[in-house]
Amino acid sequence: MARGWESKSVESQLEDAATAAERRGESLTAAQREARRKLEDLQLARRYTQQQMASTRSDTRRSALAQALAFLDQEIARLTP
């Protein structure tokens, strides 16, 4: 019985999320969802890289992280509408 209840709960949550997105006018295509996911991933990677840069003491590592930040900034700019 618990298994059935859980699956109905998950199904209900998915339906609620889809309905809320439709009410907000967010009927995104698969390509738009993929682009949004990729942009969020890049932003997360950028925040992580910044944290690493703030805590590193190595100049070589700092240089590599600066290059990574520059690349991430380019990719974010390319995906941002």
C-alpha positions in Angstrom: 0.0 0.0 0.0 2.8 2.4 0.8 4.3 1.9 -2.6 1.1 2.8 -4.4 0.7 5.9 -2.2 4.2 7.1 -3.0 3.8 6.7 -6.7 0.5 8.6 -6.6 2.1 11.4 -4.6 5.0 11.7 -7.1 2.5 11.6 -10.0 0.5 14.3 -8.4 3.6 16.5 -7.8 4.6 16.1 -11.4 1.1 17.1 -12.6 1.1 20.1 -10.2 4.4 21.3 -11.5 3.3 20.9 -15.2 0.1 22.8 -14.4 1.9 25.6 -12.6 4.3 26.0 -15.6 1.4 26.2 -18.0 -0.2 28.9 -15.8 3.0 30.9 -15.9 3.0 30.5 -19.7 6.1 28.3 -19.7 5.4 25.7 -22.3 9.0 25.1 -23.3 10.1 23.0 -26.1 12.6 20.2 -25.5 15.4 22.4 -27.0 14.5 25.3 -24.7 14.5 23.0 -21.7 17.9 21.6 -22.7 19.3 25.1 -23.2 18.0 26.2 -19.8 19.4 23.1 -18.1 22.8 23.7 -19.8 22.8 27.4 -18.7 22.0 26.4 -15.1 24.8 23.8 -15.2 27.3 26.5 -16.5 26.2 28.9 -13.8 26.7 26.3 -11.1 30.2 25.4 -12.5 31.0 29.1 -12.5 30.1 29.5 -8.8 32.1 26.4 -7.9 35.1 27.7 -9.9 34.9 31.1 -8.1 34.9 29.3 -4.8 37.9 27.3 -5.7 39.7 30.4 -6.9 39.0 32.2 -3.6 40.5 29.3 -1.6 43.5 28.4 -3.7 47.0 29.5 -2.8 48.8 28.2 -5.9 49.4 30.8 -8.7 49.4 28.0 -11.3 46.0 26.7 -10.1 44.7 30.3 -9.9 45.7 30.8 -13.6 44.0 27.7 -14.7 40.8 28.7 -12.8 40.9 32.1 -14.4 41.0 30.5 -17.8 38.1 28.2 -16.8 36.1 31.3 -15.6 36.7 33.0 -18.9 35.5 30.0 -20.8 32.4 29.6 -18.6 31.6 33.4 -19.0 31.8 33.0 -22.8 29.5 30.0 -22.8 27.0 31.7 -20.5 27.0 34.8 -22.7 26.4 32.6 -25.7 23.4 30.9 -24.1 21.9 33.9 -22.5 19.1 35.4 -24.5 
